[in-house]
Amino acid sequence: MILRKLTAAAVLTVMVSAPVTPAFAVSKEIIQLQTQVQELSDRMQHMQQSFDERMGVMRNLVEQSTDNVNKLADSVQTMQKGLQQQNTDSEAKIDQISGQIQTLNDSVDELKARLAKASKQLDDIQMQQQNMSAPAQAAPGAIPGAPPAAATQAPPADILYNNALRDYNSARYDLAQSQFQDYLKYYPSTDLAGNAQFYIADMEYRAGNFEAAVADYDKVIEQFPGGNKTAAAQLKKGYSLLELGRKDAGVRELNALVQRYPRSLEATQARERLKKLGISSSASSTHKTR
């Protein structure tokens, strides 16, 4: 009986004490796992904090770079506007100077015409003096006391040219062209003949008759190579060719002008026109378009 009680007590003790050891081991493992999870969480938090800090630095760098790019773009745009304004001002000044030089040339032409008129008057006075000093002789068959027969003569060169130039400046182009043509007919070898030919071509250019203008500008270049309108004629010939759609020929003509008169105002205008066409002026072009 006592043995049975002792055996039962032992079994009970075993049954009671048996689950204690595994429960303690499981609790220890849970604590270790919790500790590891906490350490992992701390590390993740530290990594997140570090990542946020780095992202903040990168964000600042990106914002600074964006600001710098925007400032650079603004600076480039400002420079472009400044260059465009400078080009506009330069073109306006060139046009203004060109007009002033044209007016000056016209004034010089008028002065030359007046000088020619004065010289002619002196020659007429001298001729009259010679006629007065020479013995009067009657022509065979002439009636004594009868006035000499009237001879058809061209208008004086200075008067004809000045009238034509006045009508040209007043935009009376039909009348001016007729008078300049008469001047070339009666006075083809004077210093102003080349100018008359240039104004005829220029009126054709203004009227949009570019084919005729090219031909008449060519006459100025070929027949009056030393005249004061030769460079202007070559410039306007190049313009006329461009207006006709003959770009290659126009470019060659403008390059030839730059080579022939590199320091002239017309060469500056030719360079500007070539620049607008996206072409660099060349001093090596010697071919002349006919």
C-alpha positions in Angstrom: 0.0 0.0 0.0 2.7 2.4 1.0 4.7 1.3 -2.1 1.7 2.1 -4.3 1.4 5.5 -2.7 5.1 6.2 -3.3 4.9 5.0 -6.9 1.9 7.3 -7.5 3.7 10.2 -5.9 6.7 9.6 -8.1 4.6 9.4 -11.2 2.8 12.6 -10.1 6.0 14.3 -9.5 7.3 13.3 -12.9 4.0 14.5 -14.5 4.2 17.8 -12.7 7.9 18.4 -13.3 8.0 17.2 -16.9 6.5 20.3 -18.7 8.6 22.8 -16.6 11.9 22.4 -18.5 10.5 22.8 -22.0 8.5 25.9 -21.1 11.6 27.5 -19.7 13.6 26.7 -22.9 10.8 28.1 -25.1 10.6 31.3 -23.0 14.4 31.8 -23.4 14.2 31.3 -27.2 11.4 33.8 -27.4 13.3 36.3 -25.4 16.3 35.9 -27.7 14.1 36.2 -30.8 12.5 39.3 -29.4 16.0 40.7 -28.7 17.0 39.9 -32.3 13.8 41.5 -33.7 14.4 44.6 -31.6 18.0 44.8 -32.8 16.8 44.3 -36.4 14.2 47.0 -35.9 16.8 49.3 -34.5 19.0 48.7 -37.4 16.2 49.2 -39.9 15.3 52.5 -38.1 18.9 53.6 -38.2 19.1 52.7 -42.0 15.8 54.5 -42.6 17.2 57.6 -40.8 20.4 57.4 -42.7 18.5 57.0 -46.0 16.2 59.9 -45.2 19.3 62.1 -44.5 21.0 61.1 -47.7 17.7 61.6 -49.6 17.5 65.1 -48.1 21.1 65.8 -49.2 20.4 64.6 -52.7 17.1 66.6 -52.8 19.0 69.7 -51.9 21.6 69.0 -54.5 18.9 68.4 -57.2 17.2 71.7 -56.2 20.5 73.6 -56.3 21.3 72.1 -59.7 17.8 73.0 -61.0 18.2 76.5 -59.7 21.6 76.7 -61.4 20.3 75.4 -64.7 17.4 77.8 -64.5 19.8 80.7 -63.9 22.0 79.5 -66.7 19.0 79.3 -69.0 17.9 82.8 -68.0 21.5 84.1 -68.7 21.6 82.4 -72.1 18.2 83.8 -73.0 19.3 87.3 -71.9 22.5 87.0 -73.9 20.5 85.9 -77.0 18.1 88.8 -76.6 21.1 91.1 -76.2 22.8 89.7 -79.4 19.5 90.0 -81.3 19.1 93.6 -80.2 22.7 94.3 -81.2 22.2 92.7 -84.6 19.0 94.8 -85.1 20.8 98.0 -84.0 23.7 97.2 -86.3 21.5 96.5 -89.3 19.6 99.8 -88.6 22.9 101.7 -88.4 24.2 100.1 -91.6 21.0 101.0 -93.4 21.2 104.5 -92.0 24.8 104.9 -93.0 24.0 103.4 -96.5 21.3 106.0 -97.0 23.6 108.8 -95.8 26.4 107.7 -98.2 23.9 107.4 -101.0 22.8 111.0 -100.4 26.4 112.1 -100.2 27.1 110.4 -103.5 24.1 112.2 -105.1 25.4 115.5 -103.7 28.9 114.8 -105.1 27.3 113.9 -108.5 25.4 117.2 -108.4 28.5 119.1 -107.5 30.3 117.4 -110.4 27.5 118.4 -112.7 27.7 122.0 -111.5 31.5 122.0 -112.1 30.9 120.6 -115.5 28.4 123.3 -116.2 30.8 126.0 -115.0 33.5 124.6 -117.2 31.2 124.5 -120.2 30.2 128.1 -119.6 33.9 129.1 -119.5 34.4 127.2 -122.8 31.4 129.0 -124.3 32.7 132.4 -123.2 36.1 131.6 -124.6 34.5 130.5 -127.9 32.4 133.6 -128.1 35.6 135.7 -127.6 37.3 133.8 -130.4 34.3 134.3 -132.6 34.2 138.0 -131.9 37.9 138.4 -132.7 37.7 136.4 -135.9 36.5 138.2 -139.1 32.9 137.6 -139.9 32.4 135.5 -143.1 29.1 135.0 -144.8 28.3 131.5 -145.8 27.8 130.9 -149.5 24.3 131.5 -150.5 23.3 133.0 -147.2 21.1 136.1 -147.2 22.8 139.0 -145.6 21.2 140.0 -142.3 19.3 136.7 -142.0 19.5 134.7 -138.7 21.4 131.4 -138.8 19.5 128.2 -139.2 18.5 126.6 -135.9 20.2 123.3 -135.3 18.7 120.5 -133.2 20.9 119.9 -130.2 20.8 117.8 -127.1 20.1 119.5 -123.8 23.2 120.5 -121.9 24.7 117.5 -120.0 24.5 119.1 -116.6 20.9 120.2 -117.0 19.8 116.8 -118.4 21.5 114.9 -115.6 20.3 117.2 -112.8 16.7 117.0 -114.0 16.9 113.2 -114.2 18.3 113.0 -110.7 15.7 115.4 -109.3 12.9 113.3 -110.8 14.5 110.1 -109.5 14.7 111.5 -105.9 11.1 112.6 -106.3 10.0 109.1 -107.3 9.0 110.2 -110.8 10.7 107.1 -112.1 9.2 107.0 -115.6 10.4 110.6 -116.4 13.8 110.0 -114.7 14.4 106.8 -116.6 13.7 108.6 -119.9 16.1 111.4 -119.0 18.9 109.1 -117.9 18.5 107.1 -121.1 18.8 110.4 -123.1 21.9 111.3 -121.0 23.5 107.9 -121.9 22.5 108.5 -125.6 24.1 111.9 -125.9 26.8 111.8 -123.2 28.0 108.1 -122.9 31.6 109.0 -122.0 31.2 111.5 -119.2 32.0 110.8 -115.5 28.3 110.6 -114.7 27.4 108.2 -117.4 28.0 105.2 -115.1 25.7 106.8 -112.5 23.0 107.3 -115.0 23.2 103.6 -116.0 23.1 102.6 -112.2 20.0 104.7 -111.6 18.2 103.0 -114.6 19.0 99.6 -113.2 18.0 100.7 -109.7 14.6 101.9 -110.9 14.1 98.5 -112.5 15.1 96.8 -109.2 12.5 99.0 -107.3 9.8 98.0 -109.9 10.6 94.3 -109.3 11.9 93.8 -112.8 14.9 91.9 -111.6 16.0 90.3 -114.9 16.4 93.7 -116.5 18.0 95.0 -113.4 20.7 92.3 -113.5 21.5 93.1 -117.2 21.7 96.9 -116.5 23.7 96.4 -113.3 26.1 94.3 -115.4 26.5 97.3 -117.8 27.6 99.5 -114.9 30.2 96.9 -113.8 31.5 96.2 -117.2 31.4 99.5 -119.0 32.2 101.8 -116.0 34.5 99.7 -113.8 36.2 102.7 -112.2 32.9 104.6 -111.5 31.7 105.4 -108.0 28.6 103.2 -108.5 30.4 100.0 -109.5 30.4 98.4 -106.0 26.8 99.4 -105.4 25.8 97.9 -108.8 27.5 94.6 -107.9 25.7 94.5 -104.5 22.3 95.1 -106.1 23.0 92.6 -108.8 23.6 90.0 -106.1 20.3 91.0 -104.5 18.5 90.8 -107.8 19.8 87.3 -108.4 18.6 86.2 -104.9 15.2 87.7 -105.6 15.1 85.6 -108.8 15.7 82.5 -106.8 19.2 82.0 -108.2 20.8 81.6 -104.8 24.2 80.2 -105.9 24.7 82.9 -108.5 23.7 85.6 -105.9 26.1 84.2 -103.3 28.9 84.1 -105.8 28.3 87.7 -106.8 28.2 88.9 -103.2 31.4 87.0 -102.4 33.0 88.5 -105.5 32.0 92.0 -104.2 33.6 91.2 -100.8 36.8 90.2 -102.5 36.9 93.1 -104.8 35.9 95.9 -102.3 36.6 94.3 -98.9 36.5 97.6 -96.9 33.5 99.2 -98.6 30.1 99.7 -97.1 28.7 97.5 -99.9 31.0 94.7 -98.7 29.6 95.1 -95.2 26.1 94.8 -96.5 27.0 91.8 -98.6 28.4 90.0 -95.5 25.3 90.8 -93.6 23.1 89.3 -96.4 25.3 86.2 -96.6 25.1 85.8 -92.8 21.2 85.9 -93.0 21.5 83.2 -95.6 23.6 81.1 -93.2 26.7 81.4 -95.5 30.1 82.7 -94.5 31.6 85.3 -96.8 34.5 84.0 -98.8 37.4 86.0 -100.2 38.5 83.2 -102.4 35.6 83.3 -104.9 36.7 85.0 -108.1 34.0 83.7 -110.4 31.7 86.4 -111.7 28.2 85.6 -112.6 27.1 86.9 -116.0 
